[in-house]
Structures are given as structure tokens and as C-alpha cells.
Amino acid sequence: MATARTTYQDGRGAEGAGPDGHTFVWVSLRDPSPEELASVQHEFALPGPLIDDPDTSANRPALEVSDQLVFAEVNTISWVAAEEAVRLARVQLVLGDGFVVSVDRNEPAVERVSQDLRADAELAGAGPAAVLTCVLDHAVERYGPVLSALNDAVDEATQAVFDTDRSRPTERLYHLARQVLEFRRAAAPLVEMLDRLATELPAPTGDRFRRHFRLQRPHLQHLVDGADALGNLLANALQAYLAEVSVRQNTDMRRISAWAAIWAVPTLLAGIYGMNFRHMPELGWRFGYPLVLVVMVAICLGLYRAFRHYGWL
């Protein structure tokens, strides 16, 4: 648990208490306890549902705008190469008149935003909207590398579909499809958020960033479209693999059937001549059994050549 309280006055930040008319306060809660959340809600007179545990806020809209407050929930993303997995996190922000409250679970983007604001007095001077804008910037810039890593993993997995080593790529294909879906679920709400922020962020501080949000939106939408393309590619690869499996099964069944037919001939003839009936064809002829063996071999060779000709063997 950690709580950082920074007061920005004329764009310069320092550890401090509450604001006056020309400052704003940023209270950053990292892995907060229920008591810390309750204390901040009481201090800034926030409605109860606005700030809560990020792990239990999955059903909350990404953006809520009212006359006095702006609530935003920003999905951040990272790539775990060892697991070929997307890891998601959330940063919740409440913007009000002269204050910002953020809640996260050890999210590096929040620390980077704090450093950016300390280094850029002009940016920090824009007020609470600057915090939201910087958090969005750092979140969005991480989606591109994650999608690139996903794309590399998907390319490798789809190429394995037609490998001749008879490997089974279905588990990996399903796993990557799940990761692509997680990526899209994280990125799509941010596209809608950027659309709304470009028109709904309260003035006057919001005016400065509206054009910035409009410019960010096509880039993020392009990434979402890329994720959709990867999802379609994985679905097609899975269908192709299942079709390949079906072809292999049919080939195996034809091969098994062909050999069964070939072995049925000597089995049948040997079974007949093994019954020890008194009256059997060629039973009294010295060349009878050799002739039967020759017939067996001839029929088997004929069947073998026929099956080879039709591609069953």
C-alpha cells in the first residue's frame, strides 16, 4: 500500500497538502486498503461507487462524465514473452475541480506520468486533465509493441499448422486466440473513451487536449483492427488444421482398409484349406498347395498394385 499526494502550483509539483484556487492536488493510491479508499472519498466528497477496488470494476463503463466529475478507467497492457500471454491492469482516475485521484495496482505508467508532470511545468499547468491525458498516452503507446509480439507469435503458430512433423498446434492456437481477445477487450473501450473525451471533456482545461485525443483515436483503432485481423487469421488457421487432420484421417483409413483387403485373401484361402475336409480342390495333387500359395501371392500383388494405382497405398 502506498499513497502519494502531490500539489501542483503554476505547473510545479511538490509534496503538500490541499490546493488553493491556482493549484490542483493529485492523490495517487497504489494497492489501497478499504480504509484508504474511504478516507479519500470522504475528503473529496466523492460518490461511493466512483472509486473502488480495480479488481471488482470489470463491468464499469470506461468513462463517466458529469458536471462536477470525470471518472475514467484506463486499461493498460503488457506482454509476458515466456508465457506468450497478455497481462492486463487498470488505472482508475477521478478528475474534479482542483484534484485528481488515481487508483492502481503497481502500474508503472502512473510513476512515469508523475515524472513527466514534474519535468514539464507547462503540461502540469493544464490542470487535472493533464494527468488523464498522460496516463492515456503511456497506456496507448504500450499497445503497439504488444500487438507486434502477438503478431510474431501468431505467425509462428500458423506456420506450424502445415508442418510435416505432425505436431499438434491446436492448444497454442486456442491460447493465442484468447490473448488476442484479451487485447481487443482492453483496447476497444479506449477507442470509445478517446471519442468521448474529444467532445465531452469539460472546459476550460479539456479544450487543450481535445485535438490530441482526436489524433490518438485513429492509431488505437488501427491496433484494434490489427487484433481483429489476427483473430481471423487464427480462426482460419484452426479451420485449415482441422481440415488437414480430416484429410490425414481419411488417408490413414484408406491405407488401413487396403492392407486389410490384401491380408484377407491369404487369410480366407488358408482358412478354407485348414478345415481338413475330405474332398478339397487339388487335395490329391502334389502341386496343389504350391499352386494355392502362388495364387495367394498373385492376388495379393494384384491388389497391392491396384491400391497403389488409386493412391490408397
N, C-alpha and C positions, 0 to 999 in steps of 0.2 A: 504494500500500500504506500502511495506517495501522493502528496498534494503540493502543487507549485502555484503560487499566487504572484502574478506579475502585474504591476501597474504601468501602463504606457501613457506618458505625458508628452505631448508635442512630438510623438513618434519615438520617444526614447523610453526604454523599459528599465525598470528597477524593481527589486523585491519591495513590496509595500502593502499598504492597506487599501482602503476604499478609494474611489475616484472622486474628483471634483467635476466641475462642468466641462473641462477640456481634456479629460483623460478617460481611459477605459481600463477595466481590470480583466485579466484572463486568469481564470481558475482552472488549472489542469489537474484532473483526478485520474490517477493511474491505479487500476485494480482497487477501486474504493470499497470500503465497508458500507453496509447499510446505514450506519450512524453518520458516516461522512456524507453520503448522498443526502440524508435527511437534513443535515446541517446546512449544506449548500442550498438546497431547495428552500429552506426557511429563510436564509439570508437574502436571497434574491426574489423571494415570493414567487417561486416557480410552481406551476400546477403539478400535482403529484405525478401524473403519468409521463411527464416530459423527460425527466432524467431517471433512468433505471438501469438495471443490470444489462449490459450489452448482449450477454448470452441468452437473455429471455425476450429480446426485442425483435425476433425474426419477422413478426407479422406487421411491424410498424411501417408506414409509408416512409420513403426515403426523405421526403421534405414536407414540412408543415409550416405554413406562413400565416401569421395573424397580425393584427395591428401593432402589437407590442413585442412579439417574439418571433424568432425564426428557429425552428428545430430542423436539424439535418443529421442524417445518419449516412456516413461515408463508408463504403466497403473498400477495404484495402486488400491487397493480394500479394502473394509471394510464391516462388516455385521451389519445391523440395526435390532436387535432382535425384537423390538416392532412392526416393520413393516414386518418382515420376508423378508427383501429386501437387495439386494447387492447395495452398493454405490461405484461408480467408480470415480476416479480422475486421473489426468495426471501430469507427471513431464517431461518437455522438457529440454533437455540438448544439448549444443553445445560445443564440445571439439576442441580446436585449439592448436597451438604451444604456450604453456605457459599460457593458460587461459581456464576457464570453465565458461559458462553462463547457469544458470538454471532458469526456469520459472515454478511457481506452484501456486495453489490456496489454501494456508494454509495447505499444505501437511506435516504431522508430520514426514514422512520419511526423508525429507530434513534436518530438525533440528537434527534428530538422526545421519545422516551422518556427519554433521558438528561436532557433539560431538565426533564421532568415529575418525575422522581425527585429531582432536585436541589431543585426547588421545593416538594416535598411530602414532608416528613420522615416523616409518618405512613405514607404509601404505601410509601416506601422501607424503612421499618422492618418491613414484612411479609416481607422477605427475597427470595430469588431468584424466587419465584412472581410477585412484583410486576412484574418485568421481562417475563416471558412475558405477563402479563395486559395490560400497557400496549402491547406490540407487537401483540397481537391486536386491542386496541381501535383503535389507529391504522390497522391494516390493514383491519378491517371497515368503519370509517367511510368509507373511500375507495371501497367497492364501490357504495354508493348513487349518488353522482354519476356514476360510470362507467356504471352501468345507465341512468341518466336520459339521458346523452349518447347511448348506444346506442339508446335508445327513440326519441329525436328523429331520429336518422339512419335508423332503420328506417321510421318514419312517412313521412319524405320519400321514401325509396326505394320504398315500397309504393304511394304515391300516384302515382308516375311510371309505374307499370305500365299504367295506363289513360289516360295522356296521348295526345293525338291527334297529337303531333309524330313519332310512330313512332320514338322513341328506343329504345335497347337497354339495359334496366336489368339484364340477367342478370348481367353482371360485378359490378356493385355488390351485387346481391342475394346472390350467392355469397360475396363478400368479407365482407359483414356477417354472413352465416350463420357464417362462420369465426370472426369476432370474438365472436359470441355463444357459440359452442362454447368458445373460449378462456376467456371469462368464467366459464362454468359449470365448466370443468375446474379453474379456480383457486378458485372459491367452494365447490364441493361438498365437497372434503376438509376445509375449515374447519368445516363443519357437523358432520361426524363428529368432528372434533377437540374442538369445544365440548361435544358429548355426552359424550365420554370424559373430558374434563377435569372435568366436573361430578361425576363419580363416582370417577375414578381418581387425581386429583392428590394426591400424598402429604400427609398431615397432618404437622405442625400448620398450616404456612403455607397449605396448599391449602384449608383449611376456610373461610377468609375469602372466597375468590373463587369458590367453587362456585356460590353463588346468582347471582353476576354472570354466570357462563358460561351458566347456565340461562336467564337473561333475554336474553342476546345471541343465543342459538340461534334463536328464532322469527324475529327480524329478518333474520338471514342466510338462513334457509330461505325467507323471503318473497322475498328478492332472487333466490335460485336459481330459485324458481317463476316469477318475472318473466322470467328469462332463458329458461326453457323456453317461456313464452308467446310471447316474441319469436321463438324458433326456429320454433315452429309457424306464427306469422304469416308469417315469411319463406318457409317451405315452401309455404304456401297461396298467397302472392303469386306465387311462381315457377310453381306449377301454373296459376294464373289467367293469367299471362303466356303460358305455353306454349299454353294453350287459345285465347287471343286470337290468337296467331301462327297457329295452325292455322285459325282462322276467317278471318283475313286471307288466308292462302294459298288457301283454298277460294274466297273471293270473287275473288281475282285470277285463279285458274284458270277460273272461270266467265266472267269478263269476257273473258279471252283466247279462250276457246272460242267465245263469242258472236260476237266480231269475226271470228274465223277462219271461222265459218259464213257470216257476211254477205259477206265478201270471196270466199268460194268460189264464189258464184253468178256474179258477173261474170267471174271467172277461168275458170269452166267454159264459159260461153257464148262468151267471147272466144276461148278455145282451140279450140272447135268451128268457129267461123266463120273462124278463121285457118288452117285446114287446106287451103283452096283446092281442095276437091272440086268437080267439075263440076256435080253435081246437089245443090244445097243448098236448104233451105226458104227461100222468099221471095227467092232469089238474083236472079231476073229482075224483081222488083217494085221500083219506085222507093221505096216506103215500107218496104221490108223491114228495112234496117239501122236506121232510126229506130224502127221498131216493136220491134226487138230491144233497143235501148237503153232504151226505155220499159219493156219487160218486166224488164230488169235492175234498173232503179231501183225499180220497183214491188215486185219480190220482196225487194230489199234493205230497202226501207222497211217492208215487212210483217214481215220477220224482226226488224228493229230494234224495232218496236213490240211484237212478241211477247216478245222478250228483256227489254225494259223492263217489260212487264207482269209477268213472272215474277221480276223482281228481279235479273236477271243483268247488267244494264247500269244 
